[in-house]
Amino acid sequence: MKVNTYLNFPGNCAEALSFYEKHLGAKVLTKTTFASMSPTGTPQNMPPGLNPNGIMHARFTLGDTTVMASDGPKVEPMRSAYVSLSVDSNEEAERIYNALTEGGQVFMPMGEQFFAHRFGQFRDKFGINWMVIHEKPMH
């Protein structure tokens, strides 16, 4: 069995992918729009309110993990699921935290914890929940 993360965006998936490429080193592997999947360029059976040029399906890598994403109807964000990024330095944790919290909502400010040199929780401006951690060795 393999578990993958699938992120849903309310119409700004392409913008989010570009942002993640710039700030997280994400690499987009594939990106398909709703319109490109129709021979006429006009998608059939598309939910109302979605942009035909929106992302129907994308795959990208973050580190050694493949993540999938798409645009869809606006949904309420959950607080029970996070994408967790484990990094190797305080500087990298701070850099990512600062980039991704801009325009977002901080749940736990970046700081030292008993289990981490640096740890923070937040929702980015695209509605995705993140945890960034530079772990301490646990014995």
The first five atom37 places (N, CA, C, CB, O) and aatype in JSON, in Angstrom:
{
  "aatype": [12, 11, 19, 2, 16, 18, 10, 2, 13, 14, 7, 2, 4, 0, 6, 0, 10, 15, 13, 18, 6, 11, 8, 10, 7, 0, 11, 19, 10, 16, 11, 16, 16, 13, 0, 15, 12, 15, 14, 16, 7, 16, 14, 5, 2, 12, 14, 14, 7, 10, 2, 14, 2, 7, 9, 12, 8, 0, 1, 13, 16, 10, 7, 3, 16, 16, 19, 12, 0, 15, 3, 7, 14, 11, 19, 6, 14, 12, 1, 15, 0, 18, 19, 15, 10, 15, 19, 3, 15, 2, 6, 6, 0, 6, 1, 9, 18, 2, 0, 10, 16, 6, 7, 7, 5, 19, 13, 12, 14, 12, 7, 6, 5, 13, 13, 0, 8, 1, 13, 7, 5, 13, 1, 3, 11, 13, 7, 9, 2, 17, 12, 19, 9, 8, 6, 11, 14, 12, 8],
  "atom_mask": [
    [1, 1, 1, 1, 1],
    [1, 1, 1, 1, 1],
    [1, 1, 1, 1, 1],
    [1, 1, 1, 1, 1],
    [1, 1, 1, 1, 1],
    [1, 1, 1, 1, 1],
    [1, 1, 1, 1, 1],
    [1, 1, 1, 1, 1],
    [1, 1, 1, 1, 1],
    [1, 1, 1, 1, 1],
    [1, 1, 1, 0, 1],
    [1, 1, 1, 1, 1],
    [1, 1, 1, 1, 1],
    [1, 1, 1, 1, 1],
    [1, 1, 1, 1, 1],
    [1, 1, 1, 1, 1],
    [1, 1, 1, 1, 1],
    [1, 1, 1, 1, 1],
    [1, 1, 1, 1, 1],
    [1, 1, 1, 1, 1],
    [1, 1, 1, 1, 1],
    [1, 1, 1, 1, 1],
    [1, 1, 1, 1, 1],
    [1, 1, 1, 1, 1],
    [1, 1, 1, 0, 1],
    [1, 1, 1, 1, 1],
    [1, 1, 1, 1, 1],
    [1, 1, 1, 1, 1],
    [1, 1, 1, 1, 1],
    [1, 1, 1, 1, 1],
    [1, 1, 1, 1, 1],
    [1, 1, 1, 1, 1],
    [1, 1, 1, 1, 1],
    [1, 1, 1, 1, 1],
    [1, 1, 1, 1, 1],
    [1, 1, 1, 1, 1],
    [1, 1, 1, 1, 1],
    [1, 1, 1, 1, 1],
    [1, 1, 1, 1, 1],
    [1, 1, 1, 1, 1],
    [1, 1, 1, 0, 1],
    [1, 1, 1, 1, 1],
    [1, 1, 1, 1, 1],
    [1, 1, 1, 1, 1],
    [1, 1, 1, 1, 1],
    [1, 1, 1, 1, 1],
    [1, 1, 1, 1, 1],
    [1, 1, 1, 1, 1],
    [1, 1, 1, 0, 1],
    [1, 1, 1, 1, 1],
    [1, 1, 1, 1, 1],
    [1, 1, 1, 1, 1],
    [1, 1, 1, 1, 1],
    [1, 1, 1, 0, 1],
    [1, 1, 1, 1, 1],
    [1, 1, 1, 1, 1],
    [1, 1, 1, 1, 1],
    [1, 1, 1, 1, 1],
    [1, 1, 1, 1, 1],
    [1, 1, 1, 1, 1],
    [1, 1, 1, 1, 1],
    [1, 1, 1, 1, 1],
    [1, 1, 1, 0, 1],
    [1, 1, 1, 1, 1],
    [1, 1, 1, 1, 1],
    [1, 1, 1, 1, 1],
    [1, 1, 1, 1, 1],
    [1, 1, 1, 1, 1],
    [1, 1, 1, 1, 1],
    [1, 1, 1, 1, 1],
    [1, 1, 1, 1, 1],
    [1, 1, 1, 0, 1],
    [1, 1, 1, 1, 1],
    [1, 1, 1, 1, 1],
    [1, 1, 1, 1, 1],
    [1, 1, 1, 1, 1],
    [1, 1, 1, 1, 1],
    [1, 1, 1, 1, 1],
    [1, 1, 1, 1, 1],
    [1, 1, 1, 1, 1],
    [1, 1, 1, 1, 1],
    [1, 1, 1, 1, 1],
    [1, 1, 1, 1, 1],
    [1, 1, 1, 1, 1],
    [1, 1, 1, 1, 1],
    [1, 1, 1, 1, 1],
    [1, 1, 1, 1, 1],
    [1, 1, 1, 1, 1],
    [1, 1, 1, 1, 1],
    [1, 1, 1, 1, 1],
    [1, 1, 1, 1, 1],
    [1, 1, 1, 1, 1],
    [1, 1, 1, 1, 1],
    [1, 1, 1, 1, 1],
    [1, 1, 1, 1, 1],
    [1, 1, 1, 1, 1],
    [1, 1, 1, 1, 1],
    [1, 1, 1, 1, 1],
    [1, 1, 1, 1, 1],
    [1, 1, 1, 1, 1],
    [1, 1, 1, 1, 1],
    [1, 1, 1, 1, 1],
    [1, 1, 1, 0, 1],
    [1, 1, 1, 0, 1],
    [1, 1, 1, 1, 1],
    [1, 1, 1, 1, 1],
    [1, 1, 1, 1, 1],
    [1, 1, 1, 1, 1],
    [1, 1, 1, 1, 1],
    [1, 1, 1, 1, 1],
    [1, 1, 1, 0, 1],
    [1, 1, 1, 1, 1],
    [1, 1, 1, 1, 1],
    [1, 1, 1, 1, 1],
    [1, 1, 1, 1, 1],
    [1, 1, 1, 1, 1],
    [1, 1, 1, 1, 1],
    [1, 1, 1, 1, 1],
    [1, 1, 1, 1, 1],
    [1, 1, 1, 0, 1],
    [1, 1, 1, 1, 1],
    [1, 1, 1, 1, 1],
    [1, 1, 1, 1, 1],
    [1, 1, 1, 1, 1],
    [1, 1, 1, 1, 1],
    [1, 1, 1, 1, 1],
    [1, 1, 1, 0, 1],
    [1, 1, 1, 1, 1],
    [1, 1, 1, 1, 1],
    [1, 1, 1, 1, 1],
    [1, 1, 1, 1, 1],
    [1, 1, 1, 1, 1],
    [1, 1, 1, 1, 1],
    [1, 1, 1, 1, 1],
    [1, 1, 1, 1, 1],
    [1, 1, 1, 1, 1],
    [1, 1, 1, 1, 1],
    [1, 1, 1, 1, 1],
    [1, 1, 1, 1, 1]
  ],
  "atom_positions": [
    [[0.84, -1.17, 0.0], [0.0, 0.0, 0.0], [0.89, 1.24, 0.0], [-0.96, 0.0, 1.22], [1.97, 1.26, 0.6]],
    [[0.42, 2.25, -0.68], [1.1, 3.54, -0.72], [0.07, 4.62, -0.42], [1.79, 3.78, -2.11], [-1.03, 4.6, -0.96]],
    [[0.43, 5.56, 0.45], [-0.47, 6.65, 0.8], [0.06, 7.93, 0.17], [-0.59, 6.81, 2.35], [1.25, 8.25, 0.28]],
    [[-0.82, 8.66, -0.51], [-0.45, 9.93, -1.13], [-1.32, 11.04, -0.58], [-0.58, 9.86, -2.66], [-2.47, 10.82, -0.2]],
    [[-0.77, 12.23, -0.54], [-1.51, 13.42, -0.16], [-2.13, 14.02, -1.4], [-0.6, 14.45, 0.57], [-1.47, 14.13, -2.44]],
    [[-3.42, 14.42, -1.31], [-4.11, 15.07, -2.42], [-4.66, 16.38, -1.89], [-5.26, 14.16, -3.0], [-5.49, 16.4, -0.98]],
    [[-4.2, 17.49, -2.46], [-4.59, 18.83, -2.02], [-5.64, 19.4, -2.97], [-3.37, 19.76, -1.94], [-5.49, 19.32, -4.19]],
    [[-6.7, 19.96, -2.41], [-7.74, 20.62, -3.2], [-7.67, 22.12, -2.98], [-9.14, 20.09, -2.82], [-7.57, 22.59, -1.85]],
    [[-7.71, 22.86, -4.07], [-7.63, 24.31, -4.03], [-8.91, 24.91, -4.61], [-6.39, 24.81, -4.81], [-9.53, 24.33, -5.5]],
    [[-9.32, 26.08, -4.09], [-10.56, 26.71, -4.57], [-10.34, 27.59, -5.8], [-11.17, 27.54, -3.46], [-10.82, 28.72, -5.84]],
    [[-9.62, 27.07, -6.81], [-9.42, 27.82, -8.05], [-8.05, 28.44, -8.21], [0.0, 0.0, 0.0], [-7.79, 29.1, -9.21]],
    [[-7.15, 28.24, -7.24], [-5.82, 28.85, -7.33], [-4.7, 27.81, -7.27], [-5.63, 29.85, -6.21], [-3.61, 28.09, -6.78]],
    [[-4.97, 26.62, -7.76], [-4.0, 25.54, -7.75], [-2.72, 25.91, -8.52], [-4.61, 24.27, -8.34], [-1.62, 25.68, -8.03]],
    [[-2.87, 26.47, -9.71], [-1.69, 26.83, -10.52], [-0.82, 27.84, -9.77], [-2.12, 27.41, -11.89], [0.41, 27.73, -9.78]],
    [[-1.44, 28.82, -9.13], [-0.7, 29.82, -8.35], [0.02, 29.15, -7.17], [-1.65, 30.93, -7.84], [1.17, 29.46, -6.89]],
    [[-0.67, 28.24, -6.49], [-0.07, 27.53, -5.36], [1.12, 26.69, -5.82], [-1.11, 26.63, -4.67], [2.16, 26.68, -5.15]],
    [[0.99, 26.0, -6.95], [2.1, 25.18, -7.45], [3.32, 26.04, -7.75], [1.67, 24.42, -8.71], [4.44, 25.66, -7.41]],
    [[3.12, 27.18, -8.36], [4.24, 28.1, -8.64], [4.88, 28.57, -7.34], [3.77, 29.3, -9.46], [6.11, 28.65, -7.24]],
    [[4.06, 28.89, -6.35], [4.55, 29.34, -5.05], [5.37, 28.24, -4.38], [3.37, 29.75, -4.14], [6.44, 28.51, -3.84]],
    [[4.88, 27.0, -4.42], [5.59, 25.88, -3.8], [6.88, 25.57, -4.56], [4.69, 24.64, -3.75], [7.87, 25.16, -3.96]],
    [[6.87, 25.75, -5.88], [8.11, 25.57, -6.64], [9.16, 26.58, -6.16], [7.86, 25.75, -8.17], [10.31, 26.22, -5.93]],
    [[8.74, 27.82, -6.01], [9.66, 28.9, -5.63], [10.18, 28.74, -4.2], [8.97, 30.25, -5.78], [11.38, 28.9, -3.96]],
    [[9.29, 28.43, -3.25], [9.66, 28.46, -1.85], [10.0, 27.1, -1.23], [8.56, 29.07, -1.08], [10.68, 27.04, -0.2]],
    [[9.55, 26.02, -1.84], [9.8, 24.69, -1.29], [10.63, 23.81, -2.21], [8.51, 24.01, -0.98], [10.98, 22.68, -1.84]],
    [[10.95, 24.3, -3.4], [11.69, 23.46, -4.34], [10.83, 22.37, -4.95], [0.0, 0.0, 0.0], [11.37, 21.38, -5.46]],
    [[9.5, 22.53, -4.91], [8.61, 21.54, -5.53], [8.91, 21.44, -7.02], [7.12, 21.92, -5.3], [9.32, 22.41, -7.66]],
    [[8.7, 20.26, -7.56], [8.88, 20.04, -9.0], [7.57, 19.48, -9.55], [10.08, 19.06, -9.3], [7.15, 18.39, -9.18]],
    [[6.93, 20.26, -10.44], [5.67, 19.83, -11.04], [5.97, 18.78, -12.09], [4.89, 21.05, -11.67], [6.74, 19.01, -13.03]],
    [[5.37, 17.61, -11.93], [5.57, 16.5, -12.86], [4.53, 16.51, -13.98], [5.51, 15.16, -12.11], [4.85, 16.22, -15.13]],
    [[3.3, 16.85, -13.63], [2.21, 16.92, -14.61], [1.16, 17.9, -14.12], [1.58, 15.51, -14.85], [0.92, 18.04, -12.92]],
    [[0.53, 18.58, -15.06], [-0.49, 19.58, -14.75], [-1.47, 19.59, -15.91], [0.13, 21.01, -14.5], [-1.11, 19.96, -17.03]],
    [[-2.72, 19.19, -15.66], [-3.74, 19.09, -16.69], [-4.92, 19.99, -16.33], [-4.2, 17.63, -16.86], [-5.4, 19.96, -15.2]],
    [[-5.38, 20.78, -17.3], [-6.55, 21.64, -17.05], [-7.83, 20.89, -17.42], [-6.44, 22.96, -17.85], [-7.8, 19.89, -18.14]],
    [[-8.95, 21.39, -16.92], [-10.24, 20.82, -17.28], [-10.45, 20.91, -18.78], [-11.39, 21.53, -16.52], [-10.89, 19.94, -19.41]],
    [[-10.15, 22.07, -19.37], [-10.36, 22.3, -20.81], [-9.52, 21.37, -21.67], [-10.04, 23.75, -21.16], [-9.97, 20.92, -22.72]],
    [[-8.29, 21.07, -21.22], [-7.41, 20.23, -22.05], [-7.9, 18.79, -22.13], [-5.99, 20.25, -21.51], [-7.44, 18.03, -22.99]],
    [[-8.81, 18.39, -21.26], [-9.31, 17.02, -21.27], [-10.53, 16.85, -22.17], [-9.65, 16.59, -19.85], [-11.07, 15.75, -22.27]],
    [[-10.98, 17.92, -22.81], [-12.14, 17.85, -23.68], [-11.7, 18.08, -25.12], [-13.22, 18.89, -23.26], [-10.94, 19.01, -25.38]],
    [[-12.17, 17.27, -26.06], [-11.79, 17.46, -27.46], [-12.22, 18.82, -28.0], [-12.39, 16.36, -28.3], [-11.62, 19.33, -28.95]],
    [[-13.26, 19.4, -27.42], [-13.75, 20.7, -27.91], [-13.14, 21.87, -27.14], [-15.26, 20.76, -27.81], [-13.32, 23.03, -27.53]],
    [[-12.42, 21.58, -26.06], [-11.89, 22.64, -25.21], [-12.92, 23.16, -24.22], [0.0, 0.0, 0.0], [-12.62, 24.04, -23.41]],
    [[-14.13, 22.62, -24.28], [-15.18, 22.98, -23.34], [-15.51, 21.74, -22.52], [-16.45, 23.52, -24.07], [-16.11, 20.8, -23.03]],
    [[-15.11, 21.74, -21.26], [-15.32, 20.54, -20.44], [-16.8, 20.19, -20.28], [-14.69, 20.74, -19.09], [-17.64, 21.08, -20.14]],
    [[-17.09, 18.92, -20.3], [-18.44, 18.41, -20.07], [-18.55, 17.98, -18.61], [-18.77, 17.22, -21.03], [-17.58, 17.51, -18.03]],
    [[-19.71, 18.15, -18.02], [-19.98, 17.68, -16.66], [-19.05, 18.29, -15.61], [-19.88, 16.19, -16.61], [-18.76, 17.65, -14.59]],
    [[-18.6, 19.5, -15.86], [-17.74, 20.17, -14.89], [-18.62, 20.82, -13.84], [-16.82, 21.23, -15.59], [-19.63, 21.43, -14.18]],
    [[-18.26, 20.7, -12.55], [-19.08, 21.35, -11.52], [-19.2, 22.85, -11.78], [-18.47, 21.11, -10.13], [-18.25, 23.47, -12.24]],
    [[-20.37, 23.43, -11.5], [-20.58, 24.85, -11.75], [-19.62, 25.71, -10.93], [-22.02, 25.23, -11.44], [-19.27, 25.37, -9.8]],
    [[-19.21, 26.82, -11.52], [-18.34, 27.76, -10.83], [-16.86, 27.51, -11.0], [0.0, 0.0, 0.0], [-16.04, 28.32, -10.57]],
    [[-16.49, 26.39, -11.62], [-15.07, 26.11, -11.82], [-14.6, 26.71, -13.14], [-14.8, 24.59, -11.8], [-15.34, 26.73, -14.12]],
    [[-13.39, 27.18, -13.15], [-12.77, 27.75, -14.34], [-12.32, 26.61, -15.26], [-11.56, 28.66, -13.96], [-11.61, 25.71, -14.81]],
    [[-12.71, 26.62, -16.55], [-12.27, 25.57, -17.47], [-10.74, 25.49, -17.58], [-12.86, 25.81, -18.84], [-10.2, 24.44, -17.91]],
    [[-10.06, 26.6, -17.29], [-8.6, 26.59, -17.33], [-7.99, 26.23, -15.99], [-8.08, 27.94, -17.78], [-6.77, 26.28, -15.82]],
    [[-8.84, 25.86, -15.03], [-8.34, 25.42, -13.73], [-7.68, 24.06, -13.84], [0.0, 0.0, 0.0], [-7.81, 23.36, -14.84]],
    [[-6.97, 23.7, -12.8], [-6.22, 22.44, -12.79], [-7.16, 21.29, -12.4], [-5.02, 22.52, -11.79], [-7.72, 21.26, -11.31]],
    [[-7.31, 20.36, -13.33], [-8.1, 19.16, -13.06], [-7.29, 18.17, -12.23], [-8.57, 18.51, -14.38], [-7.81, 17.53, -11.32]],
    [[-5.99, 18.06, -12.55], [-5.12, 17.14, -11.82], [-3.67, 17.57, -12.02], [-5.33, 15.66, -12.31], [-3.24, 17.9, -13.13]],
    [[-2.92, 17.56, -10.93], [-1.49, 17.84, -10.99], [-0.77, 16.87, -10.05], [-1.18, 19.32, -10.6], [-1.33, 16.41, -9.06]],
    [[0.46, 16.58, -10.4], [1.35, 15.78, -9.55], [2.64, 16.57, -9.42], [1.61, 14.32, -10.14], [3.17, 17.08, -10.4]],
    [[3.14, 16.66, -8.19], [4.41, 17.34, -7.97], [5.16, 16.65, -6.84], [4.2, 18.84, -7.65], [4.57, 15.92, -6.04]],
    [[6.45, 16.89, -6.78], [7.24, 16.32, -5.7], [7.66, 17.4, -4.73], [8.48, 15.6, -6.25], [7.97, 18.53, -5.11]],
    [[7.65, 17.03, -3.47], [8.22, 17.82, -2.38], [9.23, 16.9, -1.73], [7.12, 18.34, -1.34], [8.87, 15.9, -1.11]],
    [[10.5, 17.23, -1.87], [11.53, 16.31, -1.39], [11.39, 14.99, -2.13], [0.0, 0.0, 0.0], [11.4, 14.97, -3.36]],
    [[11.26, 13.89, -1.38], [11.12, 12.58, -2.03], [9.67, 12.07, -2.01], [12.02, 11.56, -1.35], [9.42, 10.88, -2.17]],
    [[8.73, 12.99, -1.81], [7.31, 12.63, -1.74], [6.54, 13.2, -2.93], [6.69, 13.13, -0.42], [6.73, 14.36, -3.3]],
    [[5.68, 12.38, -3.52], [4.8, 12.85, -4.58], [3.48, 13.3, -3.96], [4.56, 11.73, -5.64], [2.89, 12.59, -3.14]],
    [[3.04, 14.48, -4.35], [1.78, 15.06, -3.88], [0.92, 15.31, -5.11], [2.02, 16.4, -3.06], [1.43, 15.65, -6.18]],
    [[-0.39, 15.14, -4.96], [-1.32, 15.42, -6.05], [-2.2, 16.6, -5.65], [-2.19, 14.18, -6.38], [-2.36, 16.89, -4.47]],
    [[-2.76, 17.29, -6.65], [-3.55, 18.48, -6.37], [-4.52, 18.77, -7.51], [-2.65, 19.69, -6.13], [-4.34, 18.29, -8.63]],
    [[-5.55, 19.56, -7.19], [-6.49, 20.0, -8.22], [-7.29, 21.19, -7.7], [-7.45, 18.85, -8.63], [-7.27, 21.5, -6.51]],
    [[-7.99, 21.84, -8.63], [-8.95, 22.87, -8.28], [-10.3, 22.2, -8.09], [-9.01, 23.99, -9.36], [-10.62, 21.2, -8.74]],
    [[-11.08, 22.76, -7.22], [-12.42, 22.23, -6.99], [-13.26, 23.3, -6.35], [0.0, 0.0, 0.0], [-12.81, 24.43, -6.18]],
    [[-14.47, 22.96, -6.0], [-15.32, 23.93, -5.31], [-14.7, 24.31, -3.98], [-16.75, 23.36, -5.11], [-13.99, 23.52, -3.36]],
    [[-14.97, 25.53, -3.54], [-14.43, 25.99, -2.26], [-14.98, 25.12, -1.13], [-14.79, 27.49, -2.01], [-16.18, 24.88, -1.04]],
    [[-14.08, 24.65, -0.29], [-14.46, 23.84, 0.86], [-13.91, 24.49, 2.13], [-13.94, 22.38, 0.72], [-12.98, 25.28, 2.08]],
    [[-14.5, 24.14, 3.25], [-14.0, 24.63, 4.53], [-12.7, 23.9, 4.86], [-15.06, 24.43, 5.65], [-12.64, 22.68, 4.78]],
    [[-11.66, 24.65, 5.24], [-10.41, 23.98, 5.6], [-10.56, 23.17, 6.89], [-9.28, 25.01, 5.76], [-11.32, 23.53, 7.78]],
    [[-9.81, 22.08, 6.97], [-9.8, 21.23, 8.16], [-8.61, 21.62, 9.04], [-9.73, 19.72, 7.76], [-7.59, 22.08, 8.54]],
    [[-8.75, 21.43, 10.33], [-7.6, 21.61, 11.23], [-7.01, 20.25, 11.61], [-8.02, 22.38, 12.49], [-6.01, 20.2, 12.33]],
    [[-7.61, 19.16, 11.14], [-7.16, 17.84, 11.57], [-6.15, 17.19, 10.64], [-8.33, 16.94, 11.72], [-5.69, 16.08, 10.92]],
    [[-5.8, 17.83, 9.54], [-4.82, 17.26, 8.6], [-3.8, 18.33, 8.23], [-5.53, 16.71, 7.33], [-4.16, 19.47, 7.95]],
    [[-2.54, 17.94, 8.23], [-1.43, 18.85, 7.91], [-0.46, 18.16, 6.96], [-0.7, 19.31, 9.2], [-0.32, 16.94, 6.99]],
    [[0.2, 18.95, 6.13], [1.36, 18.48, 5.4], [2.54, 18.85, 6.3], [1.47, 19.12, 3.94], [2.73, 20.02, 6.63]],
    [[3.32, 17.86, 6.7], [4.42, 18.09, 7.63], [5.75, 18.04, 6.88], [4.4, 17.05, 8.78], [6.07, 17.07, 6.2]],
    [[6.51, 19.12, 7.03], [7.83, 19.21, 6.39], [8.9, 19.09, 7.46], [7.98, 20.54, 5.61], [8.97, 19.92, 8.37]],
    [[9.72, 18.07, 7.35], [10.84, 17.86, 8.27], [12.11, 18.35, 7.59], [10.96, 16.36, 8.69], [12.47, 17.87, 6.51]],
    [[12.8, 19.3, 8.22], [13.98, 19.91, 7.61], [15.2, 19.68, 8.49], [13.77, 21.42, 7.39], [15.08, 19.24, 9.63]],
    [[16.39, 19.98, 7.94], [17.65, 19.65, 8.61], [18.3, 20.8, 9.36], [18.6, 19.15, 7.62], [19.36, 20.61, 9.96]],
    [[17.69, 21.98, 9.36], [18.32, 23.1, 10.06], [17.27, 24.1, 10.54], [19.34, 23.8, 9.14], [16.17, 24.18, 10.0]],
    [[17.66, 24.86, 11.58], [16.8, 25.93, 12.07], [16.58, 26.97, 10.99], [17.39, 26.58, 13.32], [15.48, 27.5, 10.86]],
    [[17.61, 27.26, 10.22], [17.52, 28.28, 9.17], [16.51, 27.88, 8.1], [18.89, 28.5, 8.53], [15.74, 28.72, 7.64]],
    [[16.52, 26.61, 7.7], [15.57, 26.14, 6.69], [14.14, 26.16, 7.26], [15.94, 24.7, 6.21], [13.2, 26.53, 6.56]],
    [[13.98, 25.77, 8.51], [12.67, 25.82, 9.15], [12.14, 27.25, 9.18], [12.73, 25.24, 10.58], [10.98, 27.48, 8.84]],
    [[12.97, 28.2, 9.57], [12.57, 29.6, 9.64], [12.24, 30.16, 8.26], [13.67, 30.44, 10.3], [11.27, 30.89, 8.09]],
    [[13.06, 29.81, 7.25], [12.85, 30.3, 5.89], [11.49, 29.85, 5.36], [13.98, 29.82, 4.95], [10.72, 30.65, 4.83]],
    [[11.21, 28.55, 5.5], [9.95, 28.0, 5.0], [8.78, 28.59, 5.78], [9.95, 26.46, 5.1], [7.78, 28.99, 5.18]],
    [[8.9, 28.65, 7.09], [7.83, 29.21, 7.93], [7.52, 30.64, 7.51], [8.23, 29.16, 9.41], [6.36, 31.0, 7.34]],
    [[8.55, 31.46, 7.35], [8.35, 32.86, 6.97], [7.69, 32.99, 5.59], [9.68, 33.61, 6.98], [6.82, 33.84, 5.41]],
    [[8.11, 32.16, 4.64], [7.54, 32.23, 3.28], [6.08, 31.79, 3.28], [8.36, 31.37, 2.31], [5.23, 32.45, 2.68]],
    [[5.79, 30.67, 3.92], [4.45, 30.09, 3.83], [3.43, 30.73, 4.77], [4.53, 28.63, 4.12], [2.23, 30.61, 4.53]],
    [[3.87, 31.42, 5.82], [2.9, 32.08, 6.7], [2.46, 33.43, 6.18], [3.48, 32.24, 8.09], [1.45, 33.97, 6.64]],
    [[3.2, 33.99, 5.22], [2.82, 35.31, 4.68], [1.43, 35.21, 4.05], [3.87, 35.81, 3.64], [1.22, 34.46, 3.1]],
    [[0.49, 35.99, 4.57], [-0.88, 35.97, 4.08], [-1.7, 34.82, 4.61], [0.0, 0.0, 0.0], [-2.86, 34.66, 4.23]],
    [[-1.11, 34.0, 5.5], [-1.81, 32.85, 6.05], [-2.25, 33.07, 7.48], [0.0, 0.0, 0.0], [-2.39, 34.21, 7.93]],
    [[-2.46, 31.98, 8.19], [-2.93, 32.02, 9.57], [-2.04, 31.13, 10.42], [-4.43, 31.58, 9.66], [-1.93, 29.93, 10.16]],
    [[-1.4, 31.71, 11.44], [-0.51, 30.95, 12.31], [-1.33, 30.31, 13.43], [0.61, 31.87, 12.9], [-2.12, 30.98, 14.09]],
    [[-1.12, 29.0, 13.62], [-1.75, 28.28, 14.72], [-0.78, 28.13, 15.89], [-2.23, 26.89, 14.25], [-1.18, 28.24, 17.05]],
    [[0.5, 27.88, 15.58], [1.54, 27.78, 16.59], [2.77, 28.46, 16.03], [1.83, 26.28, 16.99], [3.34, 27.98, 15.04]],
    [[3.21, 29.57, 16.63], [4.38, 30.28, 16.11], [5.63, 29.39, 16.12], [4.63, 31.55, 16.93], [5.76, 28.49, 16.95]],
    [[6.54, 29.66, 15.2], [7.79, 28.91, 15.13], [8.56, 29.13, 16.42], [8.63, 29.34, 13.9], [8.72, 30.26, 16.88]],
    [[9.02, 28.04, 17.01], [9.79, 28.13, 18.24], [10.37, 26.79, 18.63], [0.0, 0.0, 0.0], [10.1, 25.77, 18.0]],
    [[11.16, 26.82, 19.69], [11.75, 25.58, 20.21], [10.73, 24.85, 21.06], [13.04, 25.88, 21.03], [9.97, 25.47, 21.8]],
    [[10.71, 23.54, 20.94], [9.84, 22.67, 21.72], [10.7, 21.57, 22.33], [8.68, 22.07, 20.84], [11.86, 21.41, 21.93]],
    [[10.18, 20.82, 23.26], [10.96, 19.73, 23.86], [11.37, 18.68, 22.83], [10.18, 19.08, 24.99], [12.36, 17.98, 23.03]],
    [[10.62, 18.57, 21.74], [10.86, 17.57, 20.7], [11.51, 18.14, 19.44], [9.56, 16.91, 20.34], [11.85, 17.4, 18.52]],
    [[11.67, 19.47, 19.41], [12.16, 20.08, 18.17], [12.98, 21.33, 18.46], [10.99, 20.43, 17.25], [12.68, 22.11, 19.37]],
    [[14.03, 21.51, 17.64], [14.77, 22.77, 17.68], [13.86, 23.9, 17.2], [16.05, 22.69, 16.81], [13.88, 25.0, 17.75]],
    [[13.07, 23.61, 16.17], [12.1, 24.55, 15.63], [10.85, 23.77, 15.22], [12.69, 25.36, 14.41], [10.94, 22.69, 14.64]],
    [[9.69, 24.35, 15.54], [8.42, 23.74, 15.16], [7.38, 24.84, 15.05], [7.98, 22.64, 16.19], [7.31, 25.73, 15.9]],
    [[6.56, 24.78, 14.01], [5.46, 25.72, 13.84], [4.33, 25.08, 13.06], [0.0, 0.0, 0.0], [4.56, 24.19, 12.25]],
    [[3.1, 25.55, 13.31], [1.91, 25.08, 12.59], [1.16, 26.28, 12.06], [0.98, 24.22, 13.52], [1.04, 27.31, 12.73]],
    [[0.66, 26.15, 10.81], [-0.03, 27.28, 10.2], [-0.82, 26.82, 8.99], [0.96, 28.37, 9.8], [-0.66, 25.69, 8.51]],
    [[-1.67, 27.71, 8.49], [-2.38, 27.52, 7.23], [-1.84, 28.56, 6.26], [-3.95, 27.64, 7.4], [-1.8, 29.75, 6.6]],
    [[-1.42, 28.15, 5.08], [-0.89, 29.11, 4.11], [-2.03, 29.88, 3.44], [-0.03, 28.4, 3.05], [-3.2, 29.59, 3.68]],
    [[-1.69, 30.84, 2.61], [-2.68, 31.7, 1.96], [-3.55, 30.94, 0.95], [-1.99, 32.84, 1.26], [-4.54, 31.48, 0.46]],
    [[-3.2, 29.69, 0.66], [-3.98, 28.87, -0.26], [-4.93, 27.93, 0.48], [-3.05, 28.06, -1.15], [-5.69, 27.2, -0.15]],
    [[-4.9, 27.96, 1.83], [-5.8, 27.14, 2.63], [-5.25, 25.79, 3.04], [0.0, 0.0, 0.0], [-5.98, 24.96, 3.57]],
    [[-3.94, 25.56, 2.8], [-3.33, 24.28, 3.14], [-2.66, 24.4, 4.51], [-2.29, 23.86, 2.06], [-1.94, 25.36, 4.78]],
    [[-2.9, 23.41, 5.39], [-2.29, 23.37, 6.71], [-0.91, 22.73, 6.63], [-3.19, 22.6, 7.7], [-0.72, 21.71, 5.96]],
    [[0.05, 23.33, 7.32], [1.44, 22.87, 7.32], [1.98, 22.78, 8.73], [2.31, 23.8, 6.48], [1.56, 23.52, 9.62]],
    [[2.9, 21.86, 8.94], [3.76, 21.82, 10.11], [5.18, 21.83, 9.56], [3.48, 20.55, 11.03], [5.49, 21.11, 8.61]],
    [[6.04, 22.64, 10.16], [7.46, 22.64, 9.8], [8.21, 22.28, 11.07], [7.93, 24.04, 9.21], [7.99, 22.86, 12.13]],
    [[9.12, 21.3, 10.95], [9.85, 20.82, 12.1], [11.32, 20.56, 11.79], [9.22, 19.58, 12.64], [11.66, 19.97, 10.77]],
    [[12.18, 21.02, 12.69], [13.58, 20.6, 12.73], [13.7, 19.83, 14.04], [14.62, 21.85, 12.64], [13.83, 20.41, 15.11]],
    [[13.65, 18.5, 13.92], [13.54, 17.65, 15.09], [14.81, 17.6, 15.93], [13.18, 16.27, 14.65], [15.92, 17.76, 15.42]],
    [[14.62, 17.37, 17.24], [15.7, 17.05, 18.15], [15.84, 15.54, 18.19], [15.46, 17.65, 19.58], [14.84, 14.83, 18.06]],
    [[17.04, 15.04, 18.36], [17.18, 13.58, 18.52], [16.43, 13.14, 19.79], [18.7, 13.16, 18.59], [16.58, 13.75, 20.85]],
    [[15.64, 12.11, 19.66], [14.89, 11.58, 20.81], [15.51, 10.24, 21.22], [13.36, 11.41, 20.48], [15.7, 9.35, 20.39]],
    [[15.82, 10.12, 22.49], [16.47, 8.9, 22.98], [15.52, 8.12, 23.84], [17.73, 9.22, 23.77], [15.88, 7.06, 24.35]]
  ]
}
